[in-house]
Amino acid sequence: MNESRGADDVLVRGIAWGGGLRAYAVRTTGLAGELQRRHGTYPTATAALGRAATAGAMMGAMLKGEEKLTIQVKGDGPLGQIVVDANAKGEVRGYVDHPQVHLPPNAQGKLDVAGAVGRSGYIHIVKDLGLKEPYRGSVPIVSGELGEDFTYYFASSEQTPSAVGLGVLVDVDGSVLHAGGFILQIMPGAEEKDIARLEQRLQEMPHVTSLLDRGETPESILRFLTDDDVQLLDAMPIVFKCYCSRERVERTLVSMGEAELASLIEEDGRAEVTCHFCNSAYEFDRHDLERLLEQAKPKQDV
């Protein structure tokens, strides 16, 4: 199990307009930085993975108890697939197929996340809610910038009008300076005047990383967006956490079956398994593999 401290990362929840607006804001600088270091992502890939992980942190906070979700961003850009796991406890992990992707700036002089993700493809959300079958939702990618794409997901797949802002500011050395975001969800009964006021605030709002760069907090971002008409409910830390372990990898190797393990021992005499999510490597020598082979053999009835 691999966990970063990430004590500086925090998510806040609130409601506004007498319950007509549900609001989330988060700082994920530590999380995005941990992902960058573990996967060695180049700046454009760092921004894309960090934005997806930020969305995952907030969507995880919408769950309860032991519920969890997986985000899969499958665009036609050079990044390939982005995968993020998150849960209701503020624990997040993620990876991107091709971490060493960096593109020239876009027309606005910003990191070209849309070009890296691609402007065609799908976002898939799988929620494990403890039921017999997981909930699955899928929407087409509409811009590749990810904020707009998650906005479209909430409106289309969950029928919840939402505004999603995601940002990652990368330093000249490739490290993460700031990362964070917000999700605002309009609930039934919201008044038109409040919605119009929110739309105006969203147009006036600087980029979320600009706000974080000048010292704003998730709480102050929500206050800005709601004209200080927000009731803050609670806050929770956000951390990188991976659940891989040597024992889990051993079970996976045993599940390959007797024939495949025997072939692996004969051909290579060793194995190395690397976790996609945290890049931890688990090595197995011949003795280890022979022990696992014994476990994989069918048990004889006595």
HUFENNOR-V517675 format. One record per backbone hydrogen bond with DSSP energy under -0.5 kcal/mol. NH is the residue of the N-H (numbers start at 0). CO is the residue of the C=O. Records with the same first field share a line. If there is no record, write none. Layout:
# HUFENNOR-V517675
NH: CO ; CO
This chain:
# HUFENNOR-V517675
1: 241
3: 239
8: 5
9: 26
10: 235
11: 24
12: 233
13: 22
14: 230
15: 20
16: 228
18: 15
19: 15 ; 16
20: 15
21: 184
22: 13
23: 182
24: 11
25: 180
26: 9
27: 25 ; 178
28: 178
31: 27
32: 28
33: 29
34: 30
35: 31
36: 32
37: 33
38: 34
39: 35
40: 35
41: 98
44: 100
45: 41
46: 42
47: 43
48: 44
49: 45
50: 46
51: 47
52: 48
53: 49
54: 50
55: 51
56: 52
57: 53
58: 54
59: 55
60: 56
61: 57 ; 58
62: 59
66: 63
67: 127
68: 85
69: 125
70: 83
71: 123
72: 81
73: 71 ; 121
74: 72 ; 79
75: 119
76: 116
77: 114
78: 115
79: 76
81: 72
82: 94
83: 70
84: 92
85: 68
86: 90
87: 66
89: 86
91: 238
92: 84
93: 276
94: 82
96: 80
97: 78
98: 96
100: 98
105: 109
108: 105
112: 110
115: 111
116: 112
117: 113
121: 73
122: 138
123: 71
124: 136
125: 69
126: 124 ; 134
127: 67 ; 125
128: 126
134: 126
136: 124
138: 122
140: 120
146: 144
149: 145
150: 146
151: 147
152: 148
153: 149
154: 150
155: 151
156: 152
157: 152 ; 153
159: 153
162: 183
164: 181
166: 179
168: 177
169: 167
170: 174
173: 170
176: 168 ; 174
177: 168
179: 166
180: 25
181: 164
182: 23
183: 162
184: 21
185: 160
186: 19 ; 184
189: 186
193: 190
194: 190
195: 191
196: 192
197: 193
198: 194
199: 195
200: 196
201: 197
202: 198
203: 199
204: 200
209: 206
210: 206
211: 207
212: 208
213: 209
214: 211
215: 210
220: 216
221: 217
222: 218
223: 219
224: 220
225: 221
226: 223
227: 222
228: 225
229: 227
230: 14
231: 229
232: 12
233: 12
235: 10
237: 8
238: 89
240: 91
241: 1
248: 244
249: 245
250: 246
251: 247
252: 248
253: 249
254: 250
255: 251 ; 252
256: 253
260: 256
261: 257
262: 258
263: 259
264: 260
265: 261
266: 262
267: 263
268: 263
270: 283
272: 281
274: 279
278: 274
281: 272
283: 270
288: 284
289: 285
290: 286
291: 287
292: 288
293: 289
294: 290
295: 291
296: 292
